[in-house]
Amino acid sequence: MAASMRLLVRRVLRLSHRNINVAAAGGSGRSGCCSGSSSCRCFSDATGDRSTHFGFETVPETEKAKRVYKVFENVAQKYDVMNDAMSLGIHRVWKDMLLHAMHPQPGVRLLDVAGGTGDIAFRFLEYVQSQQERQKRRAARSTQTPSWQDISTNYSTEDKDGPQESKAVVCDINKEMLKVGKQKADSMGVSAGLSWVVGDAEELPFDDDQFDIYTIAFGIRNVTHIDQALQEALRVLKPGGRFMCLEFSKVTNPVLARLYDTYSFQMIPVLGEVIAGDWKSYQYLVESIRKFPDQEEFKGMIEDAGFYCVHYHNLTGGVVALHSGFKL
């Protein structure tokens, strides 16, 4: 109930703020689009509506979310297969590297936004389980010949405290993507500590200070207002919580950049048509990567949202970057 009221208040304040901005822009005679950052919001004198990019196309902000939703609704059933085909399976390595950098411990609460088919959540739960088993083995080795008093103490402690349960919440605005994720979880027999929530990255349906780790993998470039999504990430994280974003970025090697562009624009849409029967959706995905801020610009956006100790690591020559920051 508290979360619902907080969302309602934020919507009212946001709409009020937008109306003030539009009125101010009209009074100053502002027109056209500002240059530079891809997160920049523009105004159209003809309609009074702000515009943004949908791939290389300029569309009203209100239309982008609908189009993005349709893209992932169309590709949901073939999403995982296409990820393997497009990246030649390397996306699995990138996600594994995210988990190793995260290094979650038992008892941690994860929020995976735009997590649709559950790749990050499944890896998280598996990683935490391996950490739990490792701790048990260490504890067993340290008490190879325990006394009866030690055994009694251990049993009483376990009964009192119980095992530390980690939880992963997969939040995605697209119901079809979540549906595929749930089907995967059922087929894998994964249910403990896992939940699925329909929610918007720009208005998360959670109270403040709820999660230890916030992840978003290959999803933030599809958000209409990236700055708003970053502020929401900060809000739902506990003090000391960590923000981690895995996203396509700017290739640093000129030769690799040319090869990457050729492959992206000439091969990926073709694969989309052959495997998923959808050329346009994958053409958009390729274009959306080029419209996303580069590593340094995105780092600045994360810092502007209020995160500290922000840094990034390039993976595969900058094809992908892993950004990380903390809420203090």
For each residue, the residues with C-beta under 8 A, 3 or more apart:
1: 4 5
2: 5 6 207
3: 6 7 205 206 207
4: 1 7 8 205
5: 1 2 8 9
6: 2 3 9 10 207 208
7: 3 4 10 11 203 205
8: 4 5 11 12
9: 5 6 12 13
10: 6 7 13 14 203
11: 7 8 14 15 203
12: 8 9 15 16
13: 9 10 16 17
14: 10 11 17 18
15: 11 12 18 19
16: 12 13 19 20
17: 13 14 20 21
18: 14 15 21 22
19: 15 16 22 23
20: 16 17 23 24
21: 17 18 24 25
22: 18 19 25 26 43 48 50
23: 19 20 26 27
24: 20 21 27 28
25: 21 22 28 30 43
26: 22 23 29 30 48
27: 23 24
28: 24 25
29: 26
30: 25 26 43
31: 43 45
32: 42 43
33: 40 42 43 51 58
34: 40 42
35: 40
36: 40
37: 40 293 297
38: 53 291 292 293
39: 225 226 227 293 301
40: 33 34 35 36 37
41: 50 52 61 225
42: 32 33 34 50 51 52 58
43: 22 25 30 31 32 33 48 49 50 51
44: 47 48 49 50 51 60
45: 31 48
46:
47: 44 60
48: 22 26 43 44 45
49: 43 44 60 61 62
50: 22 41 42 43 44 60 61
51: 33 42 43 44 58 59 60 61
52: 41 42 58 59 60 61 64 224
53: 38 56 57 58 59 64 288 291
54: 57 58 59 63 64 67 68 284 288
55: 283 284 286 287 288 291
56: 53 287 290 291
57: 53 54 287
58: 33 42 51 52 53 54
59: 51 52 53 54 63 64 67
60: 44 47 49 50 51 52 63 64
61: 41 49 50 51 52 64 65 224 225
62: 49 65 66
63: 54 59 60 66 67
64: 52 53 54 59 60 61 67 68 224
65: 61 62 68 69 173 224
66: 62 63 69 70
67: 54 59 63 64 70 71 284
68: 54 64 65 71 72 222 224
69: 65 66 72 73 173 174
70: 66 67 73 74
71: 67 68 74 75 222 281 284 285
72: 68 69 75 76 79 116 174 176 177 222
73: 69 70 76 174 176 177
74: 70 71 276 278 281
75: 71 72 78 79 82 272 276 278 281 282
76: 72 73 79 116 117 174 176 177 179 180
77: 176 180 276
78: 75 81 82 275 276
79: 72 75 76 82 83 116 117 177 180
80: 83 84 117 119 180 184
81: 78 84 85 275 276
82: 75 78 79 85 86 271 272 275 276 282
83: 79 80 86 87 91
84: 80 81 87 88 89 91 92
85: 81 82 88 271 275
86: 82 83 91 268 271 282
87: 83 84 90 91 94
88: 84 85
89: 84 92 93
90: 87 93 94 316
91: 83 84 86 87 94 95 218
92: 84 89 95 96
93: 89 90 96 97
94: 87 90 91 97 98 246 315 316 320 322
95: 91 92 98 99 119 120 123 217 246
96: 92 93 99 100 123
97: 93 94 100 101 315 322
98: 94 95 101 102 120 123 215 217 244 246 322
99: 95 96 102 103 104 120 123 124 127
100: 96 97 103
101: 97 98 244 313 322 324
102: 98 99 124 127 213 215 242 244
103: 99 100
104: 99 108 110 124 127 128 131 166 212 213
105: 108 128 131
106: 128 131 132 135 163 164 165 166
107: 164 165 166
108: 104 105 128 166 212 213
109: 166 167 168 169 210 211 212 213
110: 104 120 121 124 166 167 168 169 211 212 213 214 215
111: 169 171 204 206 210 211 213 214 215 236
112: 115 118 120 121 124 168 169 170 171 215 216 217
113: 171 172 199 201 204 214 215 216 219 229 233
114: 171 172 173 201 216 217 218 219 220 222 223
115: 112 118 119 120 121 170 171 172 181 215 216 217 219
116: 72 76 79 170 172 174 177 178 180 181
117: 76 79 80 177 180 181 184
118: 112 115 121 122 170 181 184 185 194
119: 80 95 115 122 123 217
120: 95 98 99 110 112 115 123 124 215 217
121: 110 112 115 118 124 125 168 169 170 181 194
122: 118 119 125 126 184 185 188 190
123: 95 96 98 99 119 120 126 127
124: 99 102 104 110 112 120 121 127 128 166 168
125: 121 122 128 129 166 168 190 192 193 194
126: 122 123 129 130
127: 99 102 104 123 124 130 131
128: 104 105 106 108 124 125 131 132 166
129: 125 126 132 133
130: 126 127 133 134
131: 104 105 106 127 128 134 135
132: 106 128 129 135 136 163 164
133: 129 130 136 137
134: 130 131 137 138
135: 106 131 132 138 139
136: 132 133 139 140
137: 133 134 140 141
138: 134 135 141 142
139: 135 136 142 143
140: 136 137 143 144
141: 137 138 144
142: 138 139
143: 139 140 146 150 154
144: 140 141
145:
146: 143 150 151 154
147: 150 151
148: 151 152
149: 152 153
150: 143 146 147 153 154
151: 146 147 148 154 155
152: 148 149 155 156
153: 149 150 156 157
154: 143 146 150 151 157 158
155: 151 152 158 159
156: 152 153 159 160
157: 153 154 160 161
158: 154 155 161 162 163
159: 155 156 162
160: 156 157
161: 157 158
162: 158 159
163: 106 132 158
164: 106 107 132
165: 106 107 192 193
166: 104 106 107 108 109 110 124 125 128 193
167: 109 110 193 194 195
168: 109 110 112 121 124 125 193 194 195
169: 109 110 111 112 121 195 196 197 211
170: 112 115 116 118 121 178 181 194 195 196 197
171: 111 112 113 114 115 197 198 199 201 204 205
172: 113 114 115 116 177 178 181 196 197 198 199
173: 65 69 114 198 199 200 201
174: 69 72 73 76 116 177 178
175: 178 179 198
176: 72 73 76 77 179 180
177: 72 73 76 79 116 117 172 174 180 181
178: 116 170 172 174 175 181 182 196 198
179: 76 175 176 182 183
180: 76 77 79 80 116 117 176 177 183 184
181: 115 116 117 118 121 170 172 177 178 184 185 196
182: 178 179 185 186 196
183: 179 180 186 187
184: 80 117 118 122 180 181 187 188
185: 118 122 181 182 188 190 191 194
186: 182 183 189 191
187: 183 184
188: 122 184 185
189: 186
190: 122 125 185 194
191: 185 186 194
192: 125 165
193: 125 165 166 167 168
194: 118 121 125 167 168 170 185 190 191
195: 167 168 169 170
196: 169 170 172 178 181 182
197: 169 170 171 172 205
198: 171 172 173 175 178
199: 113 171 172 173 203 204 205 206
200: 173 203 204
201: 113 114 171 173 204 216 219 220 223 229 232
202: 223 224 225 228 229 232
203: 7 10 11 199 200 232
204: 111 113 171 199 200 201 232 235 236
205: 3 4 7 171 197 199
206: 3 111 199 210 211 236
207: 2 3 6 210 236
208: 6 235 236
209: 236 237 238 239 241
210: 109 111 206 207 236 237 238
211: 109 110 111 169 206 214 236 237 238 241
212: 104 108 109 110 237 238 240 241 242
213: 102 104 108 109 110 111 237 241 242 244
214: 110 111 113 211 233 236 237 241 242 243 244
215: 98 102 110 111 112 113 115 120 244 245 246
216: 112 113 114 115 201 219 220 229 233 244 245 246 247
217: 95 98 112 114 115 119 120 245 246 247
218: 91 114 221 246 247 248
219: 113 114 115 201 216 222 223 247
220: 114 201 216 223 226 229 245 247
221: 218 226 247 248 288 289 291 292
222: 68 71 72 114 219 288
223: 114 201 202 219 220 226 228 229
224: 52 61 64 65 68 202
225: 39 41 61 202 228 229
226: 39 220 221 223 229 230 293 301
227: 39 230 231 301 304 305
228: 202 223 225 231 232
229: 113 201 202 216 220 223 225 226 232 233
230: 226 227 233 234 243 301 302 304 305 307
231: 227 228 234 235 305 306
232: 201 202 203 204 228 229 235 236
233: 113 214 216 229 230 236 237 243 305
234: 230 231 237 243 305 306 307 327
235: 204 208 231 232
236: 111 204 206 207 208 209 210 211 214 232 233
237: 209 210 211 212 213 214 233 234 241 242 243 327
238: 209 210 211 212 241 327
239: 209 327 328
240: 212 326 327 328
241: 209 211 212 213 214 237 238 326 327
242: 102 212 213 214 237 324 325 326 327
243: 214 230 233 234 237 302 307 323 324 325 326 327
244: 98 101 102 213 214 215 216 322 323 324
245: 215 216 217 220 298 302 322 323 324
246: 94 95 98 215 216 217 218 320 321 322
247: 216 217 218 219 220 221 292 298 320 321 323
248: 218 221 289 292 319 320 321
249: 292 294 295 298 314 318 319 320 321
250: 294 295 318
251: 256 257 260 317 318 319
252: 256 257 314 317 318
253: 256 257 317 318
254: 257 258
255: 258 259
256: 251 252 253 259 260 317 319
257: 251 252 253 254 260 261
258: 254 255 261 262
259: 255 256 262 263
260: 251 256 257 263 264 319
261: 257 258 264 265
262: 258 259 265 266 267
263: 259 260 266 267 268
264: 260 261 267 268 286 289
265: 261 262 268 269 286
266: 262 263 269 270
267: 262 263 264 270 271
268: 86 263 264 265 271 272 282 285 286
269: 265 266 272 273 279 280 282 283 286
270: 266 267 273 274 279
271: 82 85 86 267 268 274 275 282
272: 75 82 268 269 275 276 278 279 281 282 283
273: 269 270 276 277 278 279 282
274: 270 271
275: 78 81 82 85 271 272
276: 74 75 77 78 81 82 272 273 281 282
277: 273
278: 74 75 272 273 281 282
279: 269 270 272 273 282 283
280: 269 283 284
281: 71 74 75 272 276 278 284 285
282: 75 82 86 268 269 271 272 273 276 278 279 285 286
283: 55 269 272 279 280 286 287
284: 54 55 67 71 280 281 287 288
285: 71 268 281 282 288 289
286: 55 264 265 268 269 282 283 289 290
287: 55 56 57 283 284 290 291
288: 53 54 55 221 222 284 285 291 292
289: 221 248 264 285 286 292
290: 56 286 287
291: 38 53 55 56 221 287 288
292: 38 221 247 248 249 288 289 298
293: 37 38 39 226 297 298 301
294: 249 250 297 298
295: 249 250 298 299 312 314 318 321 323
296: 299 300
297: 37 293 294 300 301
298: 245 247 249 292 293 294 295 301 302 312 321 323
299: 295 296 302 303 310 311 312 323
300: 296 297 303 304
301: 39 226 227 230 293 297 298 304 305
302: 230 243 245 298 299 305 307 310 323 325
303: 299 300 306 307 308 310 325
304: 227 230 300 301
305: 227 230 231 233 234 301 302
306: 231 234 303 327
307: 230 234 243 302 303 310 325 326 327
308: 303 325 326 327 328
309: 324 325 326
310: 299 302 303 307 323 324 325
311: 299 323 324 325
312: 295 298 299 321 322 323 324
313: 101 321 322
314: 249 252 295 317 318 320 321
315: 94 97 318 319 320 321 322
316: 90 94 319 320
317: 251 252 253 256 314
318: 249 250 251 252 253 295 314 315 321
319: 248 249 251 256 260 315 316
320: 94 246 247 248 249 314 315 316
321: 246 247 248 249 295 298 312 313 314 315 318
322: 94 97 98 101 244 245 246 312 313 315
323: 243 244 245 247 295 298 299 302 310 311 312
324: 101 242 243 244 245 309 310 311 312
325: 242 243 302 303 307 308 309 310 311
326: 240 241 242 243 307 308 309
327: 234 237 238 239 240 241 242 243 306 307 308
328: 239 240 308
